[in-house]
Amino acid sequence: MTSFFLFLSKVFKWSFGFYDAFGNVLNWVLFIVCCVLFTYWCYVLVAKLGGDKDKEYFSPTEGKHPYYDPKIYKKEG
């Protein structure tokens, strides 16, 4: 029975090492993905909307979904 628990101990040690290595890999993957998204966000802010280009931007949903719709929120009484 002792050998079984020693074997189980080795399995647990190996699994924690695996999770530690997998966590490091996952951490780097998420870091790279976030860096790419941040770089793209900066590109959109500077290249596409910088230098008063935001005034030429046309929103396809502007005016279609108002925050306050008087037809829905009307005062009764």
N, C-alpha and C positions, 0 to 999 in steps of 0.2 A: 504494500500500500504506500510505503514511503517513496518508492520509485515513481509511482503514479503522480504523487504530489510534486516531486522534483521535476518530472516531465511537464506537468501543468504549469509550474513556475517558469520553466524555460519558454513555454508557449506564450505566457503572459508577457514576459520580458521582450520576446520577439515582437508580439503584437503592438506593444507600446512603442517600440522603436520604429515599427512600420508607420504607426499613426503620427509619430513625431516627424518622420521624413515626409510623409504625405502632406502634413500640415505645412511644412516649409515650402514644398512645391506649390501647393494651393495658394499660399500666401504670395509667392512670387508671381503666379499667374494672375491673381486678382490685382496685384500692384501694377503689373504691366497693362492690364485692361483699363484700370483707372487712369493711368498715365496717358493712354491713347485717347480715352474719352475727354480728359481735361485738355489735351492738346487740340482736339477737334473743336471743343467748346471755345477755346481761345481763338482758334482760326475763324470760327463763325463770327465771334464778337468783333474781331479786328478787321478781317478781310472782307466779310460780307456786309457787316453793319457799321463799320468804322467810317469816320470822315463824312458824317451826315448822310450815309447811304441808307440809314434806317428810315429816313423820310420817304424813300422810294419803295419801301417794303409793302407788299400787299398781303394781308392776312385773309386766307380763304374762309375763315369762320367769323370774321369781325361783323358784329351786328346781328348775327344769326342766333346766338345764344347769349342774350343779355343777362347780366347779373340780376337786374330788377326788371321784371316783366309786369307792366301795369295790368295786363289782362288776367294774370294769375293772382297777383297781390293787390286786390282792390279793397278799399276801406268800406266796410259795410256799416250802415247806421246813419 
